[in-house]
Amino acid sequence: MTAQTNIQSKVKSALRTLDILELVVAYRTGISAVEISAALSIPESSLSYLLSTLTDRAYLNREGRLYFAGARLDRLREPAEGQSLADRAAPLVKAICGQLNETTSLFMLTGWEAEAVITETSSQNLRYSIDVGTRTPLHCISAGKALLAAMPPDQLESYFTESERLSYTPNTRCDRRDIEEELARVRSGGFARTRDEYSRGISAIGMAVPSDSAVTYAISVAVPTSRYDDEVEGKIIEILRKTTTLLKN
């Protein structure tokens, strides 16, 4: 397949996707795949994949044989101030994973833990994986360190007083002085780094999402240490800086 043919194929797929959405929205009582295929002259083999993708992403909702407009279409019409940061971050997290093909996650500060609220997993055979809802101690993952570095002094003092900082690998930093020195480097550089500190063989870069109030979100990219180098790190930092800036605006 030539580059031009590939571009034409992608454009055709995009146009078909838009046609499907417009048709389904018009049929408020629901429309079947057979009816969509006939109305838009899309082969059922191609239509099946498009409908499955749109349903998985909640742009369509399937009830039995019929398709209806999904909740995500309503969300697209919401004003920006009506969307949560997680809503706005979801496509950006997916885009980062697509660019790097490394597992990318949005974490939220929950107590003295970082909770994964969005995650996109690398398709490479050797990869890091984390489930949505997983909570991880702040001191040993990059997103957690980014959140700690953004805390005001009184909150950080409470963290050191109240948290239990366990060691998970020989590289885990648990001592308060060591952590404080590292947090100073995070503030100076604008990003947090971990290397085999929570999971052996996994390195990561994390950045807090800027906020006018308390910082409660951070994005991280986790990479098997065996393929982590200065070039990979530089690319991750560049992409995360652009993304966190977009989320603030």
N, C-alpha and C positions, 0 to 999 in steps of 0.2 A: 504494500500500500504506500503510495507516494504521500509526501507531506501535505500537498494540496487536497488529495482525496481524503486524508485523515481529518483535515480542517472542515471540509464540506460535510463529512459524516457527523462530526461533533455539532456543527451548526444545525444540521437536520434534526439531530436528537434534541437539541435545545428548543427548536421551534415546535417539535412534537410535544414536548413537555408543557410548553406554554399553551398549546392548543388543548391539551387534555385538561389542564386546570381551568381554562376559560369555559370549556364545555361542561365540566362537572359542576362548576359554580352556577351555570345557567339552569341546570336540572336540579332544582331544590328537592324534588321528591326522589332523587337517586337515579343512577344510570348504570347499566351493566357493562362489563368488558366487551361483550359482543356488540352492544349498541355503540360503544365508543369506537371500536374497530371499524364498524360500518360507516359511522358518521365522518370519521377523520381519515379513512382509507389507510389505516396503520395495520400491518400484519399482526395477527394475534401473538406470534412468537416475540416480536419486538415490544408490543404493548404490554405483555405480561411483566417484563423486566421493569419498564417505566412505572407501571402501576404499583409494583411491589416496592420500588424505591420511594415513590411519593407517599405510600402508606407508611412505610417504616419511618420516614421523616415527619410524619403527621401532617403533611399537606393535604392528604386525602384520608378519609375514614371509610373502612369497608364494613358493611353490615350485610351478611349473607352474600348474595350475588351483586349487590348494589354498592356503588361508590358515592360518597358525599364529600363536600368540602370539609377539610380537617381544621383542627384548632390552630395549627401554625399559620394558616392563611389569615385568620383573625388577628393573630399576633403581629403580622406584618403591617397591619393597618393601625396598630397602636402608636401613639406618640412616643418619642424616645424616652420621655420621663416616666412613661407607664411601664417600661420594661425593666426587669431586674438586671443587674450586672451579669448574672449567670446567663440570662437570655441573650444578651448582646455578645457575651464571650463565646458562646457555643460555636458559631461558624468560624470564629477566629482560631479557636483551639483546633478545630478540624483542619483549617488551612495550614497551621504550623506543622501539624502531623503530616499533612500532604506534602509540604515542601521538604521536610527533613526525613520523613519516614522513620521517625523516632517517637516513642510514646510521649504524649503531651497531655497535661492535666491542669485543671483549675482547682485550687484548694481554697477552702473557707476556714477561717479561724473559728474553732468550736472548743470553748474552754481553753485548755492548754494543749490542744491537738490541732492538726491540720486535717480537715475532712475533704476527701475528693468529691467534688460535685459535678465535674465534667471530665471525662477522659477519653482520649482517642488513642488506640493502641497501634503500634508499628506493625506492618505486615511482614517484617523480616523474620527469618527463622529464629534468630537469637534476639530477644527483645525483653523489655520490662513490661509487666502488666499489673494494673491495679484496678480494683472494682470501685464503682461509684458507691459512696457511703463509707468507704474504708477510712478509719481515723489513724493518724500516725503522730508520734511525739514530735514536737517542734524542733528539738535540738539536733536531730540527726537526718533531716531531709532538707533539700535546698529551699523548697517553698516555705517550710517552717522557719528556717533561718531568715529568709526575706521578711516574713511577718514579724519575727522578733526584732529585727533591726529597725522596723518602722514603728515599733511601740514607743509611746511616751515613757519617760523615766519611771513614773509611779506604777504604770502597768507592768513594765519590765521588772521592777523590784518585786511586785506581787508574784510574777512568774517564777523568779528564782526562789522565792520563799515557799511557794505552794507546790511547785512541780516536782515530780520524781523523774530524774534523768538517768535512765538505764543505759547500759552499754550493750550494743547489739553485735558489734564487730570490734577487732582491735583498733580500728580507726575512729570509733565513736568518741566524740568529745563530750565529756560529762561535767568536767570541772568548771565552776562559774567563771573563774578568771580566763580560762582558755576560750570559753564561749564569748565572753565580753570582748576579748581581743579580736575574735573573728567577726563579731557583729560590727565592730568599728571598721574593719576592712570591707564588709558588705555595704555599709553606708557610704564609704569613700568610693567604691567601685560601681555601686548601683545594682549589684547582682550578688547572689549567694551561690556557692559551689559546694558540692559534696562529692566524695570519692570513696566508695565502699564503706560508708558509715552506717547505713541502715541495712542494706542488702549487699552482700559480697558480690563483687563483679559489676556493680551498677554505679555510674557517676551521673551527676545531674547539675543543671543550672536552673536557678529560680529567681524570679523578680516579683516584688510586690506590685499590685495595681494601685497607682496613685489615687488618693481620695482627698476631698476637702474636709472630711471628718476622719473617723478612725479607720485605719487600713485593715480590712478584714479578708482580702483576697490576694492570692499570689498564683502565678502560672509557672510551671516547671516543665522542663524537657529532660527525660531520663534516657540514658544511653549505656549500653554495655561498655564497661571500661576497656574491653579489648579493642574497640574501634573509636574510642574517645581520644582526640588529640587537640592540639592548639587550633587547627583549622576548623574542626567541628565546633569547638567551644566558641570561637569568634563568630561563626555563622549563627549559632544559637543566640548569642548575646545580641547581635544585630537585629534578628527577627523579634526577639522578646521586647526589645526597647521600642520598636515600632508598634508592636501590638499593645503594650501597656499604655503607650501614649494615645492610641486610638480609643482604648476603653475609657480613658479619663475624659476625652473630648465628647 
